[in-house]
């Protein structure tokens, strides 16, 4: 399955209970969004979270100790770090 961006629009159909639809409509309305836009954004955000939570990194003990040390004693913020943190994630582009 390819996750490459595509400009081709496709239909996604789901069934919902009236209460679910009304809840979604209320939230979308509060944000000034359409139901479809709200549902698509929320679904994509959750899909990204699921996929990111499934990422597994394997490192040796020495590398893990270095990582723990960095987490326990982070470096002071720099302008380069501030720019990095302001850069949108690839899936937000």
C-alpha positions in Angstrom: 0.0 0.0 0.0 1.4 3.4 -1.0 1.1 6.3 1.4 2.4 8.8 -1.2 0.3 12.0 -1.4 -2.1 12.1 -4.3 -4.4 14.9 -5.5 -7.0 12.4 -6.6 -10.1 12.6 -4.4 -11.9 9.5 -3.4 -15.2 8.9 -1.5 -15.2 7.3 2.0 -18.6 6.2 3.3 -19.4 5.2 6.9 -22.5 4.7 8.8 -23.1 6.4 12.1 -25.7 6.6 14.8 -27.7 9.9 14.9 -26.1 10.8 18.2 -22.6 10.3 16.8 -23.5 12.4 13.7 -24.9 15.1 15.9 -21.9 15.2 18.1 -19.5 15.4 15.1 -21.7 18.1 13.5 -21.7 20.2 16.8 -17.9 20.0 17.0 -17.4 20.8 13.3 -19.7 23.7 13.6 -17.8 25.1 16.6 -14.6 25.1 14.5 -16.4 26.5 11.4 -15.6 23.3 9.5 -17.7 21.0 7.4 -18.6 17.5 8.7 -16.4 15.9 6.1 -13.4 18.2 6.8 -13.7 17.7 10.5 -14.0 13.9 10.2 -11.2 13.6 7.7 -8.8 15.7 9.8 -9.6 13.8 13.0 -9.3 10.4 11.2 -6.0 11.3 9.7 -4.6 12.7 13.0 -5.6 9.4 14.7 -4.1 7.3 11.9 -0.8 9.2 12.2 -0.8 8.6 16.0 -1.4 4.9 15.5 1.3 4.6 12.9 3.8 6.6 15.0 3.0 4.6 18.1 3.9 1.4 16.2 7.4 2.7 15.3 10.1 0.5 16.9 13.7 1.5 17.3 16.4 -1.0 18.3 19.7 0.3 19.7 22.6 -1.2 21.7 23.0 -0.6 25.4 25.6 2.1 24.9 23.4 4.1 22.5 20.5 3.7 24.9 22.5 5.0 27.8 23.5 8.1 25.7 19.9 8.7 24.9 18.8 8.4 28.5 21.6 10.9 29.5 20.4 13.4 26.8 16.8 13.0 28.1 17.8 13.5 31.7 20.1 16.5 30.8 18.8 18.2 27.6 21.0 20.7 25.8 20.0 24.3 26.1 17.7 25.5 23.3 19.3 27.1 20.2 18.0 29.1 17.3 18.5 26.0 15.1 16.4 23.9 17.5 13.7 26.6 17.6 13.5 26.6 13.8 13.3 22.8 13.8 10.4 22.8 16.2 8.6 25.3 14.1 9.0 23.2 10.9 5.7 21.4 10.0 5.7 17.6 10.1 5.8 16.0 6.6 2.2 14.9 6.9 1.1 18.5 7.7 2.5 19.9 4.4 
